Amino acid sequence: MADQLNLNVKQEAFEGAISKLEGYVTKLTMLLGSYEQKRREIEDIWQDDDATRYEEEIDKNCRAVQEAIDATNAQIAQLKSVLEKKQAAKTIVSGIVDAAATAAGALFV
């Protein structure tokens, strides 16, 4: 027999995690905008090898921040999918229980 792990996680826990992750995406997006602004400022006022190195470093940071945004958005999508499946399963089970209760009630009429 395979081992099973059953988690009883409340909807509010999922919603709280999703909300927290969405807050992180907002902060990361703001950070990305800040890096992009700094890069534009450097391009406008600084034209030498040092500027190029700074621009390359900023580009590297922008890619890292964008990867973090993408990974966080993927996690949000996964949590939303699990939540939707959990809610769908709850609806199905409720329907089965209601049908069984109705059938059992009909036996005593």
Biopython code that builds the backbone (N, CA, C, O; Angstrom):
import numpy as np
from Bio.PDB.StructureBuilder import StructureBuilder

atoms = [
    (1, "MET", "N", (0.838, -1.173, 0.000)),
    (1, "MET", "CA", (0.000, 0.000, 0.000)),
    (1, "MET", "C", (0.891, 1.246, 0.000)),
    (1, "MET", "O", (1.862, 1.331, 0.752)),
    (2, "ALA", "N", (0.551, 2.184, -0.835)),
    (2, "ALA", "CA", (1.331, 3.421, -0.938)),
    (2, "ALA", "C", (1.023, 4.343, 0.236)),
    (2, "ALA", "O", (-0.102, 4.400, 0.734)),
    (3, "ASP", "N", (2.053, 5.057, 0.657)),
    (3, "ASP", "CA", (1.845, 6.048, 1.709)),
    (3, "ASP", "C", (1.036, 7.202, 1.142)),
    (3, "ASP", "O", (1.182, 7.559, -0.027)),
    (4, "GLN", "N", (0.191, 7.775, 1.969)),
    (4, "GLN", "CA", (-0.600, 8.922, 1.555)),
    (4, "GLN", "C", (-0.391, 10.063, 2.534)),
    (4, "GLN", "O", (-0.166, 9.857, 3.727)),
    (5, "LEU", "N", (-0.468, 11.227, 2.014)),
    (5, "LEU", "CA", (-0.393, 12.426, 2.838)),
    (5, "LEU", "C", (-1.628, 13.257, 2.528)),
    (5, "LEU", "O", (-1.789, 13.757, 1.415)),
    (6, "ASN", "N", (-2.487, 13.397, 3.507)),
    (6, "ASN", "CA", (-3.694, 14.182, 3.345)),
    (6, "ASN", "C", (-3.541, 15.493, 4.098)),
    (6, "ASN", "O", (-3.231, 15.515, 5.289)),
    (7, "LEU", "N", (-3.764, 16.571, 3.384)),
    (7, "LEU", "CA", (-3.681, 17.888, 4.001)),
    (7, "LEU", "C", (-5.068, 18.504, 4.045)),
    (7, "LEU", "O", (-5.782, 18.516, 3.042)),
    (8, "ASN", "N", (-5.440, 19.005, 5.185)),
    (8, "ASN", "CA", (-6.699, 19.703, 5.321)),
    (8, "ASN", "C", (-6.372, 21.189, 5.462)),
    (8, "ASN", "O", (-6.207, 21.708, 6.566)),
    (9, "VAL", "N", (-6.286, 21.849, 4.321)),
    (9, "VAL", "CA", (-5.901, 23.253, 4.306)),
    (9, "VAL", "C", (-7.139, 24.086, 3.988)),
    (9, "VAL", "O", (-7.842, 23.826, 3.011)),
    (10, "LYS", "N", (-7.387, 25.054, 4.797)),
    (10, "LYS", "CA", (-8.567, 25.903, 4.617)),
    (10, "LYS", "C", (-8.381, 26.838, 3.427)),
    (10, "LYS", "O", (-7.266, 27.216, 3.066)),
    (11, "GLN", "N", (-9.503, 27.192, 2.838)),
    (11, "GLN", "CA", (-9.507, 28.100, 1.696)),
    (11, "GLN", "C", (-8.818, 29.409, 2.046)),
    (11, "GLN", "O", (-8.108, 29.982, 1.220)),
    (12, "GLU", "N", (-9.024, 29.878, 3.259)),
    (12, "GLU", "CA", (-8.427, 31.145, 3.684)),
    (12, "GLU", "C", (-6.901, 31.080, 3.654)),
    (12, "GLU", "O", (-6.241, 32.079, 3.369)),
    (13, "ALA", "N", (-6.344, 29.906, 3.947)),
    (13, "ALA", "CA", (-4.889, 29.752, 3.915)),
    (13, "ALA", "C", (-4.377, 29.909, 2.480)),
    (13, "ALA", "O", (-3.365, 30.567, 2.242)),
    (14, "PHE", "N", (-5.090, 29.295, 1.528)),
    (14, "PHE", "CA", (-4.714, 29.445, 0.124)),
    (14, "PHE", "C", (-4.826, 30.909, -0.299)),
    (14, "PHE", "O", (-3.914, 31.461, -0.915)),
    (15, "GLU", "N", (-5.952, 31.522, 0.040)),
    (15, "GLU", "CA", (-6.169, 32.907, -0.359)),
    (15, "GLU", "C", (-5.135, 33.837, 0.265)),
    (15, "GLU", "O", (-4.682, 34.784, -0.377)),
    (16, "GLY", "N", (-4.762, 33.568, 1.515)),
    (16, "GLY", "CA", (-3.732, 34.374, 2.176)),
    (16, "GLY", "C", (-2.379, 34.228, 1.498)),
    (16, "GLY", "O", (-1.661, 35.211, 1.313)),
    (17, "ALA", "N", (-2.030, 32.992, 1.124)),
    (17, "ALA", "CA", (-0.756, 32.759, 0.439)),
    (17, "ALA", "C", (-0.751, 33.437, -0.926)),
    (17, "ALA", "O", (0.245, 34.043, -1.321)),
    (18, "ILE", "N", (-1.857, 33.334, -1.638)),
    (18, "ILE", "CA", (-1.960, 33.968, -2.952)),
    (18, "ILE", "C", (-1.817, 35.484, -2.812)),
    (18, "ILE", "O", (-1.094, 36.115, -3.583)),
    (19, "SER", "N", (-2.493, 36.058, -1.843)),
    (19, "SER", "CA", (-2.422, 37.498, -1.623)),
    (19, "SER", "C", (-0.995, 37.937, -1.286)),
    (19, "SER", "O", (-0.513, 38.949, -1.794)),
    (20, "LYS", "N", (-0.335, 37.177, -0.437)),
    (20, "LYS", "CA", (1.042, 37.509, -0.055)),
    (20, "LYS", "C", (1.960, 37.450, -1.275)),
    (20, "LYS", "O", (2.793, 38.335, -1.475)),
    (21, "LEU", "N", (1.807, 36.412, -2.082)),
    (21, "LEU", "CA", (2.634, 36.281, -3.281)),
    (21, "LEU", "C", (2.354, 37.399, -4.284)),
    (21, "LEU", "O", (3.272, 37.898, -4.935)),
    (22, "GLU", "N", (1.091, 37.790, -4.407)),
    (22, "GLU", "CA", (0.764, 38.906, -5.296)),
    (22, "GLU", "C", (1.414, 40.200, -4.801)),
    (22, "GLU", "O", (1.827, 41.035, -5.605)),
    (23, "GLY", "N", (1.504, 40.362, -3.488)),
    (23, "GLY", "CA", (2.215, 41.514, -2.931)),
    (23, "GLY", "C", (3.688, 41.493, -3.287)),
    (23, "GLY", "O", (4.279, 42.533, -3.580)),
    (24, "TYR", "N", (4.289, 40.290, -3.260)),
    (24, "TYR", "CA", (5.694, 40.167, -3.660)),
    (24, "TYR", "C", (5.881, 40.526, -5.129)),
    (24, "TYR", "O", (6.860, 41.177, -5.495)),
    (25, "VAL", "N", (4.941, 40.100, -5.969)),
    (25, "VAL", "CA", (5.037, 40.426, -7.393)),
    (25, "VAL", "C", (4.989, 41.938, -7.586)),
    (25, "VAL", "O", (5.725, 42.484, -8.407)),
    (26, "THR", "N", (4.133, 42.606, -6.839)),
    (26, "THR", "CA", (4.046, 44.068, -6.927)),
    (26, "THR", "C", (5.382, 44.706, -6.548)),
    (26, "THR", "O", (5.869, 45.598, -7.243)),
    (27, "LYS", "N", (5.967, 44.246, -5.449)),
    (27, "LYS", "CA", (7.252, 44.800, -5.013)),
    (27, "LYS", "C", (8.350, 44.510, -6.031)),
    (27, "LYS", "O", (9.169, 45.380, -6.325)),
    (28, "LEU", "N", (8.372, 43.299, -6.566)),
    (28, "LEU", "CA", (9.381, 42.947, -7.567)),
    (28, "LEU", "C", (9.210, 43.765, -8.838)),
    (28, "LEU", "O", (10.196, 44.175, -9.451)),
    (29, "THR", "N", (7.978, 44.002, -9.235)),
    (29, "THR", "CA", (7.710, 44.804, -10.426)),
    (29, "THR", "C", (8.198, 46.235, -10.224)),
    (29, "THR", "O", (8.757, 46.843, -11.136)),
    (30, "MET", "N", (7.984, 46.759, -9.034)),
    (30, "MET", "CA", (8.488, 48.102, -8.725)),
    (30, "MET", "C", (10.020, 48.123, -8.766)),
    (30, "MET", "O", (10.617, 49.070, -9.279)),
    (31, "LEU", "N", (10.644, 47.089, -8.231)),
    (31, "LEU", "CA", (12.101, 46.996, -8.254)),
    (31, "LEU", "C", (12.614, 46.929, -9.688)),
    (31, "LEU", "O", (13.595, 47.588, -10.033)),
    (32, "LEU", "N", (11.952, 46.137, -10.517)),
    (32, "LEU", "CA", (12.341, 46.035, -11.921)),
    (32, "LEU", "C", (12.245, 47.396, -12.603)),
    (32, "LEU", "O", (13.140, 47.777, -13.357)),
    (33, "GLY", "N", (11.177, 48.120, -12.344)),
    (33, "GLY", "CA", (11.027, 49.458, -12.909)),
    (33, "GLY", "C", (12.136, 50.391, -12.460)),
    (33, "GLY", "O", (12.624, 51.209, -13.239)),
    (34, "SER", "N", (12.530, 50.267, -11.203)),
    (34, "SER", "CA", (13.607, 51.095, -10.667)),
    (34, "SER", "C", (14.932, 50.790, -11.371)),
    (34, "SER", "O", (15.675, 51.701, -11.739)),
    (35, "TYR", "N", (15.217, 49.497, -11.552)),
    (35, "TYR", "CA", (16.451, 49.119, -12.276)),
    (35, "TYR", "C", (16.429, 49.668, -13.699)),
    (35, "TYR", "O", (17.428, 50.200, -14.182)),
    (36, "GLU", "N", (15.293, 49.536, -14.360)),
    (36, "GLU", "CA", (15.198, 50.014, -15.740)),
    (36, "GLU", "C", (15.376, 51.522, -15.819)),
    (36, "GLU", "O", (15.992, 52.030, -16.756)),
    (37, "GLN", "N", (14.843, 52.235, -14.843)),
    (37, "GLN", "CA", (15.006, 53.689, -14.796)),
    (37, "GLN", "C", (16.479, 54.051, -14.597)),
    (37, "GLN", "O", (16.988, 54.955, -15.260)),
    (38, "LYS", "N", (17.153, 53.364, -13.705)),
    (38, "LYS", "CA", (18.583, 53.644, -13.467)),
    (38, "LYS", "C", (19.398, 53.380, -14.727)),
    (38, "LYS", "O", (20.337, 54.112, -15.038)),
    (39, "ARG", "N", (19.027, 52.324, -15.445)),
    (39, "ARG", "CA", (19.756, 52.013, -16.682)),
    (39, "ARG", "C", (19.577, 53.147, -17.696)),
    (39, "ARG", "O", (20.541, 53.552, -18.345)),
    (40, "ARG", "N", (18.371, 53.653, -17.832)),
    (40, "ARG", "CA", (18.124, 54.764, -18.761)),
    (40, "ARG", "C", (18.915, 56.003, -18.337)),
    (40, "ARG", "O", (19.459, 56.716, -19.181)),
    (41, "GLU", "N", (18.974, 56.255, -17.036)),
    (41, "GLU", "CA", (19.727, 57.416, -16.540)),
    (41, "GLU", "C", (21.202, 57.277, -16.869)),
    (41, "GLU", "O", (21.847, 58.245, -17.272)),
    (42, "ILE", "N", (21.733, 56.083, -16.698)),
    (42, "ILE", "CA", (23.149, 55.865, -17.026)),
    (42, "ILE", "C", (23.387, 56.096, -18.510)),
    (42, "ILE", "O", (24.356, 56.754, -18.887)),
    (43, "GLU", "N", (22.513, 55.561, -19.354)),
    (43, "GLU", "CA", (22.660, 55.740, -20.800)),
    (43, "GLU", "C", (22.665, 57.215, -21.186)),
    (43, "GLU", "O", (23.382, 57.625, -22.099)),
    (44, "ASP", "N", (21.858, 58.008, -20.482)),
    (44, "ASP", "CA", (21.727, 59.426, -20.813)),
    (44, "ASP", "C", (22.930, 60.269, -20.408)),
    (44, "ASP", "O", (23.233, 61.262, -21.069)),
    (45, "ILE", "N", (23.621, 59.891, -19.332)),
    (45, "ILE", "CA", (24.659, 60.790, -18.801)),
    (45, "ILE", "C", (26.061, 60.188, -18.760)),
    (45, "ILE", "O", (27.018, 60.898, -18.451)),
    (46, "TRP", "N", (26.208, 58.896, -19.065)),
    (46, "TRP", "CA", (27.501, 58.265, -18.837)),
    (46, "TRP", "C", (27.841, 57.389, -20.031)),
    (46, "TRP", "O", (27.081, 56.482, -20.369)),
    (47, "GLN", "N", (28.967, 57.648, -20.669)),
    (47, "GLN", "CA", (29.320, 56.937, -21.906)),
    (47, "GLN", "C", (30.776, 56.455, -21.878)),
    (47, "GLN", "O", (31.603, 56.995, -22.613)),
    (48, "ASP", "N", (31.106, 55.482, -21.072)),
    (48, "ASP", "CA", (32.438, 54.904, -21.108)),
    (48, "ASP", "C", (32.364, 53.438, -20.714)),
    (48, "ASP", "O", (31.273, 52.893, -20.548)),
    (49, "ASP", "N", (33.526, 52.793, -20.563)),
    (49, "ASP", "CA", (33.555, 51.363, -20.246)),
    (49, "ASP", "C", (32.929, 51.063, -18.888)),
    (49, "ASP", "O", (32.276, 50.034, -18.713)),
    (50, "ASP", "N", (33.127, 51.953, -17.941)),
    (50, "ASP", "CA", (32.513, 51.749, -16.626)),
    (50, "ASP", "C", (30.987, 51.763, -16.739)),
    (50, "ASP", "O", (30.302, 50.959, -16.107)),
    (51, "ALA", "N", (30.470, 52.676, -17.541)),
    (51, "ALA", "CA", (29.018, 52.742, -17.736)),
    (51, "ALA", "C", (28.516, 51.447, -18.350)),
    (51, "ALA", "O", (27.469, 50.933, -17.955)),
    (52, "THR", "N", (29.252, 50.926, -19.303)),
    (52, "THR", "CA", (28.859, 49.665, -19.947)),
    (52, "THR", "C", (28.825, 48.531, -18.933)),
    (52, "THR", "O", (27.907, 47.711, -18.948)),
    (53, "ARG", "N", (29.818, 48.481, -18.053)),
    (53, "ARG", "CA", (29.836, 47.435, -17.011)),
    (53, "ARG", "C", (28.634, 47.576, -16.070)),
    (53, "ARG", "O", (28.006, 46.582, -15.706)),
    (54, "TYR", "N", (28.324, 48.805, -15.685)),
    (54, "TYR", "CA", (27.158, 49.030, -14.818)),
    (54, "TYR", "C", (25.863, 48.638, -15.526)),
    (54, "TYR", "O", (24.976, 48.031, -14.927)),
    (55, "GLU", "N", (25.767, 48.990, -16.800)),
    (55, "GLU", "CA", (24.573, 48.628, -17.565)),
    (55, "GLU", "C", (24.424, 47.108, -17.655)),
    (55, "GLU", "O", (23.320, 46.577, -17.538)),
    (56, "GLU", "N", (25.538, 46.419, -17.862)),
    (56, "GLU", "CA", (25.491, 44.953, -17.925)),
    (56, "GLU", "C", (25.070, 44.360, -16.581)),
    (56, "GLU", "O", (24.312, 43.391, -16.533)),
    (57, "GLU", "N", (25.560, 44.940, -15.508)),
    (57, "GLU", "CA", (25.177, 44.470, -14.171)),
    (57, "GLU", "C", (23.686, 44.725, -13.916)),
    (57, "GLU", "O", (22.986, 43.873, -13.369)),
    (58, "ILE", "N", (23.221, 45.890, -14.313)),
    (58, "ILE", "CA", (21.797, 46.206, -14.155)),
    (58, "ILE", "C", (20.957, 45.245, -14.997)),
    (58, "ILE", "O", (19.919, 44.764, -14.544)),
    (59, "ASP", "N", (21.410, 44.968, -16.225)),
    (59, "ASP", "CA", (20.683, 44.019, -17.079)),
    (59, "ASP", "C", (20.604, 42.642, -16.423)),
    (59, "ASP", "O", (19.567, 41.980, -16.471)),
    (60, "LYS", "N", (21.707, 42.222, -15.813)),
    (60, "LYS", "CA", (21.730, 40.926, -15.119)),
    (60, "LYS", "C", (20.729, 40.937, -13.963)),
    (60, "LYS", "O", (19.995, 39.970, -13.760)),
    (61, "ASN", "N", (20.704, 42.028, -13.214)),
    (61, "ASN", "CA", (19.744, 42.151, -12.105)),
    (61, "ASN", "C", (18.309, 42.171, -12.616)),
    (61, "ASN", "O", (17.422, 41.571, -12.009)),
    (62, "CYS", "N", (18.082, 42.858, -13.730)),
    (62, "CYS", "CA", (16.733, 42.899, -14.314)),
    (62, "CYS", "C", (16.273, 41.492, -14.695)),
    (62, "CYS", "O", (15.126, 41.119, -14.447)),
    (63, "ARG", "N", (17.168, 40.722, -15.294)),
    (63, "ARG", "CA", (16.805, 39.343, -15.659)),
    (63, "ARG", "C", (16.486, 38.509, -14.418)),
    (63, "ARG", "O", (15.540, 37.722, -14.420)),
    (64, "ALA", "N", (17.271, 38.684, -13.373)),
    (64, "ALA", "CA", (17.028, 37.933, -12.133)),
    (64, "ALA", "C", (15.684, 38.314, -11.513)),
    (64, "ALA", "O", (14.938, 37.449, -11.055)),
    (65, "VAL", "N", (15.383, 39.607, -11.500)),
    (65, "VAL", "CA", (14.107, 40.063, -10.942)),
    (65, "VAL", "C", (12.951, 39.539, -11.797)),
    (65, "VAL", "O", (11.936, 39.096, -11.261)),
    (66, "GLN", "N", (13.102, 39.587, -13.122)),
    (66, "GLN", "CA", (12.040, 39.093, -14.004)),
    (66, "GLN", "C", (11.829, 37.587, -13.796)),
    (66, "GLN", "O", (10.693, 37.113, -13.808)),
    (67, "GLU", "N", (12.904, 36.849, -13.609)),
    (67, "GLU", "CA", (12.781, 35.414, -13.328)),
    (67, "GLU", "C", (12.032, 35.187, -12.012)),
    (67, "GLU", "O", (11.217, 34.269, -11.910)),
    (68, "ALA", "N", (12.303, 36.012, -11.018)),
    (68, "ALA", "CA", (11.597, 35.903, -9.738)),
    (68, "ALA", "C", (10.113, 36.218, -9.915)),
    (68, "ALA", "O", (9.258, 35.555, -9.328)),
    (69, "ILE", "N", (9.812, 37.229, -10.722)),
    (69, "ILE", "CA", (8.409, 37.569, -11.000)),
    (69, "ILE", "C", (7.721, 36.398, -11.691)),
    (69, "ILE", "O", (6.617, 36.005, -11.314)),
    (70, "ASP", "N", (8.379, 35.845, -12.702)),
    (70, "ASP", "CA", (7.791, 34.731, -13.447)),
    (70, "ASP", "C", (7.571, 33.515, -12.546)),
    (70, "ASP", "O", (6.525, 32.869, -12.617)),
    (71, "ALA", "N", (8.551, 33.206, -11.704)),
    (71, "ALA", "CA", (8.423, 32.055, -10.797)),
    (71, "ALA", "C", (7.309, 32.281, -9.777)),
    (71, "ALA", "O", (6.560, 31.358, -9.456)),
    (72, "THR", "N", (7.203, 33.494, -9.276)),
    (72, "THR", "CA", (6.157, 33.812, -8.297)),
    (72, "THR", "C", (4.784, 33.737, -8.958)),
    (72, "THR", "O", (3.840, 33.207, -8.371)),
    (73, "ASN", "N", (4.669, 34.261, -10.167)),
    (73, "ASN", "CA", (3.394, 34.168, -10.888)),
    (73, "ASN", "C", (3.021, 32.712, -11.164)),
    (73, "ASN", "O", (1.844, 32.355, -11.107)),
    (74, "ALA", "N", (4.005, 31.875, -11.461)),
    (74, "ALA", "CA", (3.736, 30.454, -11.675)),
    (74, "ALA", "C", (3.230, 29.803, -10.388)),
    (74, "ALA", "O", (2.324, 28.969, -10.425)),
    (75, "GLN", "N", (3.811, 30.181, -9.259)),
    (75, "GLN", "CA", (3.366, 29.655, -7.969)),
    (75, "GLN", "C", (1.935, 30.107, -7.666)),
    (75, "GLN", "O", (1.125, 29.327, -7.164)),
    (76, "ILE", "N", (1.634, 31.358, -7.969)),
    (76, "ILE", "CA", (0.275, 31.875, -7.772)),
    (76, "ILE", "C", (-0.711, 31.069, -8.624)),
    (76, "ILE", "O", (-1.768, 30.660, -8.144)),
    (77, "ALA", "N", (-0.355, 30.849, -9.877)),
    (77, "ALA", "CA", (-1.236, 30.085, -10.772)),
    (77, "ALA", "C", (-1.449, 28.671, -10.246)),
    (77, "ALA", "O", (-2.557, 28.139, -10.320)),
    (78, "GLN", "N", (-0.398, 28.067, -9.719)),
    (78, "GLN", "CA", (-0.512, 26.715, -9.177)),
    (78, "GLN", "C", (-1.430, 26.698, -7.950)),
    (78, "GLN", "O", (-2.281, 25.818, -7.824)),
    (79, "LEU", "N", (-1.261, 27.651, -7.062)),
    (79, "LEU", "CA", (-2.117, 27.717, -5.882)),
    (79, "LEU", "C", (-3.574, 27.958, -6.259)),
    (79, "LEU", "O", (-4.477, 27.362, -5.673)),
    (80, "LYS", "N", (-3.803, 28.833, -7.239)),
    (80, "LYS", "CA", (-5.175, 29.084, -7.689)),
    (80, "LYS", "C", (-5.788, 27.827, -8.295)),
    (80, "LYS", "O", (-6.970, 27.548, -8.094)),
    (81, "SER", "N", (-4.988, 27.074, -9.033)),
    (81, "SER", "CA", (-5.468, 25.826, -9.636)),
    (81, "SER", "C", (-5.841, 24.805, -8.562)),
    (81, "SER", "O", (-6.882, 24.154, -8.650)),
    (82, "VAL", "N", (-4.998, 24.674, -7.562)),
    (82, "VAL", "CA", (-5.286, 23.749, -6.459)),
    (82, "VAL", "C", (-6.559, 24.177, -5.735)),
    (82, "VAL", "O", (-7.399, 23.342, -5.397)),
    (83, "LEU", "N", (-6.697, 25.464, -5.501)),
    (83, "LEU", "CA", (-7.882, 25.987, -4.822)),
    (83, "LEU", "C", (-9.144, 25.705, -5.634)),
    (83, "LEU", "O", (-10.162, 25.295, -5.077)),
    (84, "GLU", "N", (-9.079, 25.923, -6.947)),
    (84, "GLU", "CA", (-10.230, 25.644, -7.807)),
    (84, "GLU", "C", (-10.591, 24.156, -7.779)),
    (84, "GLU", "O", (-11.767, 23.800, -7.712)),
    (85, "LYS", "N", (-9.586, 23.300, -7.829)),
    (85, "LYS", "CA", (-9.835, 21.853, -7.794)),
    (85, "LYS", "C", (-10.422, 21.442, -6.450)),
    (85, "LYS", "O", (-11.310, 20.591, -6.383)),
    (86, "LYS", "N", (-9.923, 22.045, -5.393)),
    (86, "LYS", "CA", (-10.434, 21.753, -4.054)),
    (86, "LYS", "C", (-11.907, 22.157, -3.952)),
    (86, "LYS", "O", (-12.725, 21.420, -3.402)),
    (87, "GLN", "N", (-12.230, 23.325, -4.484)),
    (87, "GLN", "CA", (-13.612, 23.798, -4.440)),
    (87, "GLN", "C", (-14.519, 22.917, -5.312)),
    (87, "GLN", "O", (-15.653, 22.626, -4.930)),
    (88, "ALA", "N", (-14.023, 22.493, -6.479)),
    (88, "ALA", "CA", (-14.805, 21.616, -7.350)),
    (88, "ALA", "C", (-15.064, 20.275, -6.674)),
    (88, "ALA", "O", (-16.172, 19.744, -6.750)),
    (89, "ALA", "N", (-14.048, 19.729, -6.014)),
    (89, "ALA", "CA", (-14.213, 18.455, -5.313)),
    (89, "ALA", "C", (-15.218, 18.592, -4.180)),
    (89, "ALA", "O", (-16.031, 17.697, -3.950)),
    (90, "LYS", "N", (-15.161, 19.708, -3.477)),
    (90, "LYS", "CA", (-16.106, 19.945, -2.385)),
    (90, "LYS", "C", (-17.538, 19.980, -2.912)),
    (90, "LYS", "O", (-18.448, 19.436, -2.285)),
    (91, "THR", "N", (-17.736, 20.619, -4.062)),
    (91, "THR", "CA", (-19.064, 20.695, -4.675)),
    (91, "THR", "C", (-19.554, 19.304, -5.070)),
    (91, "THR", "O", (-20.718, 18.969, -4.848)),
    (92, "ILE", "N", (-18.682, 18.507, -5.647)),
    (92, "ILE", "CA", (-19.052, 17.142, -6.051)),
    (92, "ILE", "C", (-19.419, 16.313, -4.830)),
    (92, "ILE", "O", (-20.443, 15.630, -4.828)),
    (93, "VAL", "N", (-18.605, 16.365, -3.806)),
    (93, "VAL", "CA", (-18.869, 15.583, -2.590)),
    (93, "VAL", "C", (-20.175, 16.036, -1.947)),
    (93, "VAL", "O", (-20.961, 15.204, -1.493)),
    (94, "SER", "N", (-20.413, 17.335, -1.903)),
    (94, "SER", "CA", (-21.669, 17.842, -1.333)),
    (94, "SER", "C", (-22.866, 17.307, -2.105)),
    (94, "SER", "O", (-23.880, 16.941, -1.510)),
    (95, "GLY", "N", (-22.751, 17.261, -3.416)),
    (95, "GLY", "CA", (-23.827, 16.726, -4.246)),
    (95, "GLY", "C", (-24.083, 15.263, -3.969)),
    (95, "GLY", "O", (-25.234, 14.832, -3.900)),
    (96, "ILE", "N", (-23.025, 14.499, -3.811)),
    (96, "ILE", "CA", (-23.163, 13.071, -3.517)),
    (96, "ILE", "C", (-23.801, 12.869, -2.148)),
    (96, "ILE", "O", (-24.690, 12.031, -1.993)),
    (97, "VAL", "N", (-23.357, 13.624, -1.167)),
    (97, "VAL", "CA", (-23.912, 13.509, 0.186)),
    (97, "VAL", "C", (-25.390, 13.897, 0.183)),
    (97, "VAL", "O", (-26.209, 13.223, 0.807)),
    (98, "ASP", "N", (-25.734, 14.981, -0.515)),
    (98, "ASP", "CA", (-27.136, 15.403, -0.578)),
    (98, "ASP", "C", (-28.003, 14.336, -1.254)),
    (98, "ASP", "O", (-29.109, 14.043, -0.798)),
    (99, "ALA", "N", (-27.489, 13.759, -2.344)),
    (99, "ALA", "CA", (-28.245, 12.710, -3.048)),
    (99, "ALA", "C", (-28.418, 11.487, -2.149)),
    (99, "ALA", "O", (-29.491, 10.883, -2.132)),
    (100, "ALA", "N", (-27.388, 11.119, -1.409)),
    (100, "ALA", "CA", (-27.477, 9.977, -0.502)),
    (100, "ALA", "C", (-28.460, 10.253, 0.621)),
    (100, "ALA", "O", (-29.229, 9.374, 1.009)),
    (101, "ALA", "N", (-28.436, 11.474, 1.145)),
    (101, "ALA", "CA", (-29.365, 11.836, 2.215)),
    (101, "ALA", "C", (-30.801, 11.805, 1.705)),
    (101, "ALA", "O", (-31.700, 11.345, 2.409)),
    (102, "THR", "N", (-31.019, 12.283, 0.505)),
    (102, "THR", "CA", (-32.367, 12.264, -0.080)),
    (102, "THR", "C", (-32.828, 10.830, -0.303)),
    (102, "THR", "O", (-33.977, 10.490, -0.018)),
    (103, "ALA", "N", (-31.941, 9.998, -0.807)),
    (103, "ALA", "CA", (-32.278, 8.595, -1.045)),
    (103, "ALA", "C", (-32.568, 7.893, 0.280)),
    (103, "ALA", "O", (-33.519, 7.117, 0.378)),
    (104, "ALA", "N", (-31.760, 8.162, 1.287)),
    (104, "ALA", "CA", (-31.985, 7.532, 2.590)),
    (104, "ALA", "C", (-33.294, 8.028, 3.209)),
    (104, "ALA", "O", (-34.021, 7.256, 3.833)),
    (105, "GLY", "N", (-33.590, 9.310, 3.034)),
    (105, "GLY", "CA", (-34.828, 9.867, 3.569)),
    (105, "GLY", "C", (-36.045, 9.253, 2.886)),
    (105, "GLY", "O", (-37.087, 9.075, 3.517)),
    (106, "ALA", "N", (-35.921, 8.932, 1.611)),
    (106, "ALA", "CA", (-37.037, 8.332, 0.876)),
    (106, "ALA", "C", (-37.357, 6.938, 1.369)),
    (106, "ALA", "O", (-38.483, 6.467, 1.205)),
    (107, "LEU", "N", (-36.401, 6.278, 1.961)),
    (107, "LEU", "CA", (-36.627, 4.920, 2.463)),
    (107, "LEU", "C", (-37.583, 4.921, 3.660)),
    (107, "LEU", "O", (-38.235, 3.914, 3.935)),
    (108, "PHE", "N", (-37.665, 6.031, 4.356)),
    (108, "PHE", "CA", (-38.475, 6.092, 5.580)),
    (108, "PHE", "C", (-39.774, 6.854, 5.390)),
    (108, "PHE", "O", (-40.407, 7.243, 6.371)),
    (109, "VAL", "N", (-40.176, 7.070, 4.167)),
    (109, "VAL", "CA", (-41.428, 7.780, 3.913)),
    (109, "VAL", "C", (-42.573, 6.825, 3.820)),
    (109, "VAL", "O", (-43.711, 7.244, 3.609)),
]
sb = StructureBuilder()
sb.init_structure("model")
sb.init_model(0)
sb.init_chain("A")
sb.init_seg("    ")
for serial, (resi, resn, name, xyz) in enumerate(atoms, 1):
    if name == "N":
        sb.init_residue(resn, " ", resi, " ")
    sb.init_atom(name, np.array(xyz, "f"), 0.0, 1.0, " ", f" {name:<3s}", serial, name[0])
structure = sb.get_structure()
